[in-house]
Amino acid sequence: MRIRVLAPCSRGWIGVRVLGICATAGVMAGAASCGTTSGSSSVTATGTTLKIYASVPAGSPDGTDIIDAERLALQQSGTTAGKYKLAFVPLTGTKVSDNARTAIEDAGAIAYLGEVTPGASADSLGITNAEDLLQASPADTALELTQSTPAVPGAPKDYYEALSTYGHTFARVVPSSALEAKVQVQEMQSLGVKKLYVTSDGSPYGAAIARAVRTDGSSVLAAVQGPPTESAFRASGADALFYGASQQDAAAAVKLMTSIGQSDSRVKLFAPSTLDDPTLFAGAGAKQLNLYVSAPGFLSRDLSALGQTFVTDFKSAYGHAPAEPGPAIFAYETMQALLAVLREAGSNANNRATVVHDFLSIKNRQSVLGTYSINSDGDTSLGPFVFSRLRAGTLVPFRFVQVQG
């Protein structure tokens, strides 16, 4: 399997490259070697206004909530960082690669918040990395973006166009699909699954999470992996199915699960957050499926005091609560964490290497999500998830589960 990395087009000269800045930035920020994470060069944003771009392609699920949550965080925290003004620029182009190119063409860009769909960052990460621009996603859980996996040869290195120059420039406060695989297996155990059949659509996202589920599941229950066919599932003798599917192949996943579930209502069906869409299961045949879908988030009753305040403030600002579990709370914290990093950087807030380094060095941050840290790969230590089950064709959230990374 070959990873597709898009090179930036017509980006021109952005900012000022400063060779050998790693050692200086490391001293100022309190850490770090000039290895893969830190790189050996940097770009300095120009001007007195730093631009924070947010990629939310038109038609994205919960897209309005994401933009509103990010805007709310900026309004509450203030639009300055030291001597710099801060500007928020939502991007709603259909292609995430176009959104990323728009961001890097601005010499004043300091961060890029995106992407929304799991796995979509594969089409923008190389572009932002090529200009040392922090990309912090509020919703992309794809583990192959930050972790190596035999399911995606070359991951995560091949996603970074300028890895040797700038190091890792991607991070997220939303938990990765590696943590989602863990909560999936926990849920399977609690529901009494004896033998699990694992399959995928073969996409990088689908293959990676499917392998993670099989690997985690093999230690606590019988787990086998095979092709996405009903005959192969039947031949396995499994009493449960996990289907790792990208959003693009969601219809095929639903078709297979519906066929299997209609034939035997006792079979338990499991799916990741890419299938957390009630419209996918609106058909009459799908309404009776014994289906469990996971997604990053919280039930209202499981929110911390800070999380409950966020919901209250969001409702006050926009006249409605954010979707539950929904990515809005992760979008809010992504912006809040970025603003904290910019203000801590002070006069160096315009230095992209400093911003990247400091975001990937977040430790024990108290937030609406709880207390978490970001590791050098860009992953959070906190894994909050909500399981939904199908009731009369509607996915109904019913259980909150949390794991630590």
C-alpha positions as CSV (number, residue, x, y, z in Angstrom):
1,M,0.0,0.0,0.0
2,R,1.4,3.4,-1.0
3,I,0.7,6.5,1.1
4,R,-0.4,9.5,-0.9
5,V,1.3,12.7,0.1
6,L,0.4,15.8,-1.8
7,A,3.2,18.3,-2.4
8,P,2.4,22.0,-2.1
9,C,1.8,23.8,-5.3
10,S,2.8,27.4,-6.1
11,R,3.4,28.2,-2.5
12,G,6.2,30.7,-3.1
13,W,8.3,32.0,-0.3
14,I,6.7,32.0,3.1
15,G,8.2,33.8,6.0
16,V,11.9,33.6,6.8
17,R,13.8,30.3,7.2
18,V,16.3,30.4,10.1
19,L,18.8,27.5,10.0
20,G,20.1,26.0,13.2
21,I,17.2,27.5,15.3
22,C,16.4,24.3,17.0
23,A,19.0,24.6,19.8
24,T,17.9,28.2,20.5
25,A,14.2,27.4,20.4
26,G,14.8,24.4,22.6
27,V,16.4,26.5,25.3
28,M,13.7,29.1,25.2
29,A,10.9,26.6,25.3
30,G,12.5,24.5,28.0
31,A,13.3,21.3,26.1
32,A,14.2,19.3,23.1
33,S,16.8,17.8,20.9
34,C,17.1,18.5,17.1
35,G,15.7,15.1,16.2
36,T,12.8,14.0,14.2
37,T,10.3,15.9,16.3
38,S,12.1,19.2,16.3
39,G,13.7,19.4,12.9
40,S,16.7,21.6,12.1
41,S,15.1,24.8,10.6
42,S,12.2,27.1,11.1
43,V,9.9,29.6,9.5
44,T,9.0,33.0,11.0
45,A,5.6,34.4,10.3
46,T,5.6,38.0,9.2
47,G,3.6,41.0,10.3
48,T,2.0,42.0,13.6
49,T,-1.2,39.9,13.0
50,L,-0.9,36.1,13.3
51,K,-3.5,34.1,11.4
52,I,-5.1,30.9,12.8
53,Y,-6.6,29.0,9.9
54,A,-9.3,26.4,10.4
55,S,-10.2,23.8,7.8
56,V,-13.8,22.7,7.9
57,P,-14.8,21.7,4.3
58,A,-18.4,22.5,3.2
59,G,-20.8,19.8,4.2
60,S,-18.7,18.4,7.1
61,P,-20.7,16.8,9.9
62,D,-20.9,19.2,12.8
63,G,-18.9,21.7,10.8
64,T,-20.8,24.7,12.1
65,D,-20.3,23.6,15.7
66,I,-16.6,23.2,15.1
67,I,-16.1,26.7,13.7
68,D,-18.4,28.2,16.4
69,A,-16.5,26.4,19.2
70,E,-13.1,27.6,17.9
71,R,-14.4,31.1,17.5
72,L,-15.9,31.0,21.0
73,A,-12.5,30.0,22.5
74,L,-10.8,32.9,20.8
75,Q,-13.5,35.4,21.9
76,Q,-13.3,34.3,25.5
77,S,-9.5,34.3,25.6
78,G,-8.9,37.5,23.8
79,T,-7.4,38.2,20.3
80,T,-3.9,39.1,21.3
81,A,-0.7,37.2,22.2
82,G,1.9,39.5,23.5
83,K,2.6,42.2,20.9
84,Y,0.7,40.2,18.2
85,K,-2.9,40.4,17.2
86,L,-4.7,37.1,16.4
87,A,-7.1,36.6,13.5
88,F,-9.3,33.5,13.0
89,V,-9.8,32.5,9.3
90,P,-12.2,29.5,8.6
91,L,-11.6,27.7,5.3
92,T,-14.5,25.9,3.8
93,G,-13.1,24.8,0.5
94,T,-14.2,21.3,-0.7
95,K,-10.7,20.0,-0.9
96,V,-8.6,19.9,2.3
97,S,-5.5,20.2,0.2
98,D,-6.8,23.6,-1.2
99,N,-7.5,24.8,2.3
100,A,-3.9,23.9,3.4
101,R,-2.4,25.6,0.4
102,T,-4.4,28.8,1.2
103,A,-2.9,28.7,4.7
104,I,0.7,28.3,3.7
105,E,0.4,31.0,1.1
106,D,-0.2,33.5,3.9
107,A,3.1,34.7,5.4
108,G,1.3,35.6,8.6
109,A,-0.1,32.1,9.2
110,I,0.9,30.6,12.6
111,A,-1.3,27.5,12.8
112,Y,-3.8,25.4,10.9
113,L,-6.7,23.7,12.7
114,G,-7.9,20.7,10.8
115,E,-9.0,18.2,9.5
116,V,-12.5,17.1,10.5
117,T,-12.8,13.6,8.8
118,P,-10.6,10.8,10.2
119,G,-7.8,10.2,7.7
120,A,-8.3,13.4,5.8
121,S,-5.2,15.0,7.2
122,A,-3.2,12.7,4.8
123,D,-4.1,15.2,2.1
124,S,-3.0,18.3,4.0
125,L,-0.3,17.3,6.4
126,G,2.5,17.2,3.8
127,I,1.5,20.7,2.7
128,T,1.6,22.3,6.1
129,N,4.7,20.4,7.1
130,A,6.6,21.8,4.1
131,E,6.3,25.3,5.6
132,D,6.8,24.3,9.3
133,L,3.2,25.2,10.1
134,L,1.5,23.6,13.1
135,Q,-1.4,21.4,12.1
136,A,-3.6,20.7,15.1
137,S,-6.7,18.6,14.4
138,P,-9.9,18.6,16.5
139,A,-11.3,15.5,14.9
140,D,-8.9,13.4,12.8
141,T,-8.2,10.3,14.9
142,A,-6.3,8.2,12.3
143,L,-3.5,6.5,14.1
144,E,-1.2,6.2,11.1
145,L,-0.7,10.0,11.1
146,T,1.4,9.7,14.2
147,Q,2.3,6.1,14.8
148,S,3.9,3.3,12.8
149,T,1.7,0.4,11.8
150,P,2.3,-2.6,9.5
151,A,-1.1,-1.9,8.0
152,V,0.3,1.3,6.4
153,P,3.9,0.9,5.3
154,G,5.9,4.1,5.7
155,A,3.6,5.6,8.2
156,P,3.9,8.1,9.7
157,K,7.1,9.4,8.1
158,D,5.8,9.4,4.6
159,Y,3.1,11.9,5.5
160,Y,5.7,14.6,6.3
161,E,7.1,16.3,3.2
162,A,9.8,18.1,5.2
163,L,10.4,15.7,8.1
164,S,14.1,16.0,8.1
165,T,13.9,19.8,8.0
166,Y,11.1,20.7,10.3
167,G,10.3,17.4,12.1
168,H,6.8,16.5,13.3
169,T,4.3,19.4,12.9
170,F,1.0,17.5,13.5
171,A,-0.8,17.2,16.8
172,R,-4.3,16.6,18.2
173,V,-6.2,16.8,21.4
174,V,-8.7,14.2,20.1
175,P,-7.7,10.7,20.9
176,S,-6.2,8.5,18.1
177,S,-7.9,5.4,16.7
178,A,-5.2,3.4,18.6
179,L,-7.1,4.4,21.8
180,E,-10.4,3.8,20.0
181,A,-9.3,0.3,19.3
182,K,-8.7,-0.3,23.0
183,V,-12.2,1.0,24.0
184,Q,-13.7,-1.1,21.2
185,V,-12.2,-4.3,22.7
186,Q,-13.2,-3.3,26.2
187,E,-16.8,-2.9,25.0
188,M,-16.7,-6.3,23.2
189,Q,-15.5,-7.9,26.4
190,S,-18.3,-6.3,28.4
191,L,-20.9,-7.5,25.9
192,G,-19.6,-11.1,26.1
193,V,-18.0,-11.4,22.7
194,K,-16.3,-14.8,22.3
195,K,-14.8,-14.7,18.8
196,L,-14.3,-11.6,16.8
197,Y,-14.0,-11.3,13.0
198,V,-12.1,-8.2,12.0
199,T,-12.2,-6.7,8.5
200,S,-11.7,-3.4,6.7
201,D,-12.1,-1.5,3.4
202,G,-8.4,-1.6,2.8
203,S,-8.0,2.2,3.2
204,P,-5.1,3.5,5.4
205,Y,-7.6,4.5,8.1
206,G,-9.7,1.3,7.9
207,A,-6.7,-1.1,7.7
208,A,-4.9,0.6,10.6
209,I,-7.8,0.6,13.0
210,A,-8.8,-2.9,12.0
211,R,-5.3,-4.2,12.8
212,A,-5.2,-2.3,16.1
213,V,-8.5,-3.9,17.1
214,R,-7.3,-7.4,16.1
215,T,-4.0,-6.9,17.9
216,D,-5.7,-5.7,21.1
217,G,-8.5,-8.2,20.8
218,S,-6.2,-11.2,20.4
219,S,-4.9,-10.9,23.9
220,V,-8.3,-11.1,25.5
221,L,-10.6,-12.9,23.0
222,A,-10.3,-14.9,19.9
223,A,-9.8,-12.5,17.0
224,V,-9.3,-13.3,13.3
225,Q,-8.9,-11.0,10.3
226,G,-10.3,-11.5,6.9
227,P,-11.9,-10.0,3.8
228,P,-15.1,-8.0,4.0
229,T,-17.4,-10.7,2.7
230,E,-20.4,-12.4,4.4
231,S,-19.1,-15.8,3.4
232,A,-15.8,-15.3,5.1
233,F,-17.5,-14.1,8.2
234,R,-19.8,-17.1,8.3
235,A,-16.9,-19.5,7.8
236,S,-15.0,-18.0,10.7
237,G,-17.6,-19.0,13.2
238,A,-17.3,-15.6,14.9
239,D,-20.2,-14.1,17.0
240,A,-19.1,-10.5,16.3
241,L,-17.8,-8.3,13.5
242,F,-15.6,-5.2,13.5
243,Y,-15.5,-3.3,10.3
244,G,-12.8,-0.6,9.9
245,A,-14.0,1.7,7.1
246,S,-13.2,5.2,5.9
247,Q,-16.0,7.6,5.4
248,Q,-15.7,7.1,1.7
249,D,-16.5,3.4,2.0
250,A,-19.2,3.7,4.7
251,A,-22.0,2.5,2.4
252,A,-20.2,-0.8,1.7
253,A,-19.6,-1.3,5.4
254,V,-23.3,-0.7,6.2
255,K,-24.4,-3.0,3.4
256,L,-22.3,-5.9,4.8
257,M,-23.2,-5.3,8.4
258,T,-26.9,-5.1,7.4
259,S,-26.8,-8.4,5.5
260,I,-25.0,-10.2,8.3
261,G,-27.3,-8.7,11.0
262,Q,-30.5,-9.5,9.2
263,S,-29.4,-13.1,8.8
264,D,-28.6,-13.5,12.5
265,S,-29.8,-10.8,15.0
266,R,-27.5,-12.3,17.7
267,V,-24.3,-11.2,15.9
268,K,-22.8,-8.1,17.5
269,L,-21.6,-5.5,15.0
270,F,-18.9,-2.9,15.9
271,A,-17.8,0.2,13.9
272,P,-15.5,3.2,14.5
273,S,-16.4,6.9,14.5
274,T,-16.3,7.2,10.7
275,L,-19.7,5.4,10.8
276,D,-21.1,7.6,13.6
277,D,-23.8,8.9,11.2
278,P,-27.5,8.1,11.8
279,T,-28.3,8.7,8.1
280,L,-26.2,5.6,7.2
281,F,-28.5,3.3,9.0
282,A,-31.9,4.8,8.0
283,G,-32.9,1.9,5.8
284,A,-35.5,-0.5,7.0
285,G,-33.1,-3.5,7.0
286,A,-30.6,-1.7,9.2
287,K,-33.0,-0.6,11.9
288,Q,-32.8,-3.9,13.8
289,L,-29.0,-4.3,13.8
290,N,-27.2,-5.3,17.0
291,L,-24.8,-2.4,16.3
292,Y,-22.3,-0.5,18.5
293,V,-20.4,2.6,17.2
294,S,-17.7,4.5,19.1
295,A,-16.8,8.1,18.7
296,P,-14.5,10.5,20.7
297,G,-16.6,12.6,23.2
298,F,-18.6,12.8,26.3
299,L,-22.1,12.3,27.5
300,S,-23.4,15.4,29.2
301,R,-23.5,13.7,32.6
302,D,-19.8,12.7,32.3
303,L,-18.5,16.2,31.6
304,S,-16.2,17.9,34.1
305,A,-17.2,21.2,35.6
306,L,-15.2,23.0,32.9
307,G,-16.8,20.9,30.2
308,Q,-20.3,21.8,31.5
309,T,-19.3,25.5,31.5
310,F,-18.3,25.1,27.9
311,V,-21.7,23.7,26.9
312,T,-23.5,26.5,28.8
313,D,-21.3,29.2,27.2
314,F,-21.8,27.6,23.7
315,K,-25.5,27.6,24.2
316,S,-25.6,31.1,25.4
317,A,-23.5,32.3,22.4
318,Y,-25.3,30.3,19.7
319,G,-28.7,29.5,21.0
320,H,-28.3,25.7,21.1
321,A,-26.0,23.1,22.7
322,P,-23.3,21.4,20.6
323,A,-24.1,18.0,19.3
324,E,-23.5,15.1,21.8
325,P,-20.9,13.7,21.8
326,G,-19.7,15.8,18.8
327,P,-16.3,17.2,18.0
328,A,-17.1,20.8,19.2
329,I,-15.6,20.3,22.6
330,F,-12.3,19.1,21.0
331,A,-12.3,22.0,18.6
332,Y,-12.8,24.4,21.6
333,E,-9.9,22.9,23.4
334,T,-7.7,22.8,20.3
335,M,-8.0,26.5,20.0
336,Q,-7.6,27.1,23.8
337,A,-4.4,25.0,23.9
338,L,-3.0,26.9,20.9
339,L,-3.8,30.3,22.4
340,A,-2.0,29.2,25.6
341,V,1.0,28.1,23.6
342,L,1.1,31.4,21.7
343,R,0.9,33.5,24.9
344,E,3.6,31.5,26.6
345,A,5.8,32.0,23.6
346,G,5.6,35.7,24.0
347,S,7.8,37.6,21.6
348,N,8.6,34.3,19.9
349,A,4.9,33.6,19.1
350,N,5.6,34.3,15.4
351,N,8.2,31.5,15.3
352,R,6.6,28.4,13.8
353,A,9.2,26.0,15.3
354,T,8.6,27.4,18.8
355,V,4.8,27.0,18.4
356,V,5.1,23.4,17.1
357,H,7.6,22.5,19.8
358,D,5.5,24.0,22.6
359,F,2.3,22.4,21.5
360,L,3.9,19.0,21.3
361,S,5.3,19.6,24.8
362,I,2.0,20.2,26.5
363,K,2.1,18.6,30.0
364,N,-0.7,18.0,32.5
365,R,-2.9,20.7,31.0
366,Q,-6.2,21.2,32.8
367,S,-9.0,21.7,30.3
368,V,-12.6,21.1,29.4
369,L,-11.6,17.6,28.4
370,G,-9.8,16.8,31.6
371,T,-6.1,16.8,32.4
372,Y,-3.9,15.6,29.5
373,S,-0.5,15.8,28.0
374,I,0.7,15.7,24.3
375,N,3.6,13.4,23.5
376,S,6.4,14.0,21.0
377,D,4.4,12.2,18.3
378,G,1.6,14.7,18.7
379,D,-0.9,12.4,20.5
380,T,-2.9,13.1,23.6
381,S,-2.8,11.0,26.8
382,L,-6.6,11.2,27.3
383,G,-9.0,8.9,25.5
384,P,-12.7,9.8,26.1
385,F,-15.2,7.9,24.0
386,V,-19.0,7.4,23.7
387,F,-20.7,4.3,22.4
388,S,-23.9,4.6,20.5
389,R,-26.3,1.7,19.7
390,L,-28.9,1.5,17.0
391,R,-32.5,2.0,18.1
392,A,-35.2,2.1,15.4
393,G,-32.7,3.3,12.8
394,T,-31.2,6.0,15.1
395,L,-27.8,5.9,16.8
396,V,-28.4,6.6,20.5
397,P,-25.4,7.5,22.7
398,F,-25.5,5.3,25.8
399,R,-22.1,4.7,27.4
400,F,-19.1,6.8,28.2
401,V,-15.7,5.0,28.4
402,Q,-12.3,6.5,29.0
403,V,-8.8,5.1,28.5
404,Q,-5.3,6.6,29.0
405,G,-2.7,6.7,26.3
